Amino acid sequence: MTHLSSPAALTHADVERIRHQRGRSILLFVTDRCPVGCAHCSVDSRRDSPTIRDFDLFGHIVDGICRADEIQVVGLSGGEPFAERRGLELAVARLTEAGKRQVVFTSGVWARGRDTPRWVREVLGRCACVYLSTDAFHARTVDDAAFGRAVRAVVSEGAWLVVQVLDQGDACACMEAKLAELLGPTWRTCAEVNAIAPLTSGRGADQFVRAPRTHGHQFGACPLARGPMVRYDGVVTACCNESVIMGRGPERLRVAAGTGDEVAHALQRFHDDPLLRLIGNVGFGVLTTHPRLRHLAPRRFSNNCDLCWQVMDHMPERDTPDALIDVMNALIPEAS
């Protein structure tokens, strides 16, 4: 099989490298809706979940992203972004015209029919990378045949393919064998497998055991605090924690925007927030030496998000200066 990955394609390592550079990427949450209905969904997306209602607003949001010269890569997520055709096509067309490289996250549900719709192929062809998630939960709706069609469609349109599997048992080895079967012995020239940890939020809270708890002072930097997320209705968050965009967690991590200019202002607000810069740059180990936060150093947390929310609860509002935070930022160079 001939592999047609574009020279402009992005591998998983490329995407992660850009995501970890402050302000170089953003995640666009296209819709809450998803027809797959996985029992482990981290955001509880359903067939009847909310989606775009105000396309003028959504267009302004996309235009605001297009005008942000520093943003190089835009992730398109949900829900299932292909469940929102009009919004996805609008976003992809404008982002392409603006020179943004795009990464789409999908379950491949669009490949259940014998032929992949032309509009889906056009979207795939404008993406530098496609993350295709699959596991036992997805397989109930996207079976092996549909998954195979999705794999071949992504590769044939020239996007780099990242197949995401849950980091459980021999899932990676099994998927590598499947890709070799679908794409041939040179499959690694156009695709890769990425194992992800199960998320214990949304419906996933009923499916997975939370990770062992770690002392607060042992957590490092959170690179996700360097890349914000914006939802179709103008909610902008400081990171890609889906619980935050769904309305949970500290208000400091969330801003509502109604225009492209307000989106740009929200992004700049998060970029300039000294506490978020410190979290993304050096991390919680140093941060828990702050007098306000010392009590968090010996406490145990399942993940850095749980710790981050506690930090936010115990620090002053963003517009209240904190000299020690400013000093810490001044002494520690920006991570690259």
Order of alpha helices (4+ residues) and beta strands (2+ residues): alpha-beta-alpha-beta-alpha-beta-alpha-beta-alpha-beta-alpha-beta-beta-beta-beta-alpha-beta-alpha-alpha-alpha-beta-alpha-alpha
